[in-house]
C-alpha cells in the first residue's frame, strides 16, 4: 500500500515538473525578446555599479607612524636639552617657560596659580602671551609645538 502511494506521488511530482518546464519553455519562446533584453539590462546594470564603485573609490594609503610611548607621570625620561636659541628667538620669559612646563604636565590654570603663588588672572595672561608667541590657539597645540621646538622637557 505504501509503495503504491509513493509511486503515485513520484509520478505526480514528475508530471508537475514536466508541466512547469513546458510552461517556462513556452513563456520564453513567446517573450524571448523581453527576457533577453531584461537579462542584458541586468548584466549592464551590474557592470555599471561595479565600474562606478571601482572608479569612485578613493586612493587611500595607510601610513604607519611610530612614536615613543607617552610618559607616565612620575617617571621622567632622560632630559633633552632645552633649545636656548629658540627660547630667545620667541622671546619667552622664564616665568612663561615655567607656565608652559606646568601646562605640559597637565595642570589647570588654578593649579598653576597655586603652585607659582600668583593670581589666576596672571596665569591667564601668561597663557595668552605664550599662545601668541607660539602662534597657537589651544593648550594642546602649545604643548605639541613647544615639544617640537624643544622648549620644554
N, C-alpha and C positions, 0 to 999 in steps of 0.2 A: 504494500500500500504506500509506504513512504517513498519507495523507488518510483512509483508512478507519479506521485506528486512532484518529486524532484525533477523528473524528466519533463513533465508538463511545464513546470516553472522555467526550466532552462530553454525549452522551445519558445515559450512566450517572450523571454528576455532576448533570445536571438532574433525573433521576428520584430520586436520593438527596435532593436539595434539596426536591423536592415531597413526598416521604415524611416528611421531618423536619418540614416546615411543617404537614402534616396531623396528625402526631403531637402537636406542640405545640398545635395548634388543639383537638384532642380533649382533651388534658390540661387546657387552660384551661377548656373547656366543662364537663368533668367535675368539676373542682375550682375553680370560679370563686370561690366564697366564700373558700376558703383563700388563693388567690392575691391577691385584692383586700384581704383583711384583713392579709396579710403585707406588701403594698405600703404600706398605710395605717400599719402599725406602724413600718415603716422611715422613713416621712416624719415621723411624730411623734417617733420617737427622735432623728432628726437635728435636728428643731426644738427638742427639749428640750436637747440638747447645746449647740446654738448659743446658746440663751437663757441657759443656766447659765454658759457662758463669758462672755457679754456682761454679765450681772449681777454675776458674781464678780470681774471684772477690777477691780483697784484703780485708783482715780483717781490717776494719777501725773503730777505736773507737774515739768518739768525747769527747774531754777533754775541759771542760769549765774552763777558768782561770778568776778569778775575781780579778780585780786590782782597786785601787782607781782612781778616776777621776784625769786627769792631772791638774797641777796647772795652773791657769790663771795668766798671768803677772800682777804684781801689787798687787796680793793677796797672801801673804805669809802664809803658813801653820805653825803651831807651830814648832819651830826649834828643831830638834832632835840633840842630842849631837854628835859632831864630834869625831870619834874614834881616839884619840891621839896615842894610841899604834900602830894602823895600819899605821898612818902617819909616825911614827918613823921607823917602820919596812920597809916601802917602801922607806924612805929617801926623801920624798917630802919636798922641802923648802917652806918657807912662800910665796914667790913670785910665785912658781909653783902652790901652792894651790889657790892663787888669780886668776891666769890664768885659772886654771881648773874650778873655780867657774864661771868665766865670760864666758867660753866656754859653761858651762851648761846653762847659761842664754840665749845662742843663739847668742852671739856677734861674728862678724867676726874677723880675725886677725888684720885688720886695726882698727876696733873699739876698740879692746882690747889695742892696742898700743896707741891710742889716750887717752883712759881712764887712763892708767897707766903711761903716759908720757914717753914711751920708744919707741925705733925704731921697725919697722915691723920685722926686722931680729931677734931682741931679742925675740919677741913674738914667732916667728917660732922656735927658739932654745928651748924656754921653752916648747912649744908644743911637739917637738920631744923628749925631755927628759921625759916629762910626759908620752908620749906613750910608751917609752922604759921602764920606771919604772912600768907602769901598765900592760905591755906586751899586748898592743893592737895596731891596725893599723889605726883606724879611730876615729874621734871625737865622733861619736855616741857610739862606743864601750867604749871609755874612760868615757863618761858620765854615761853609764849604769853600768860599773864596779865600778866607784867611788861612785855611789849611793848605790850599794850593800855593798860596804866596809865602807860606812858612812864616806866618805872623804869630801863630800860637803853637803850643806844644801839643 
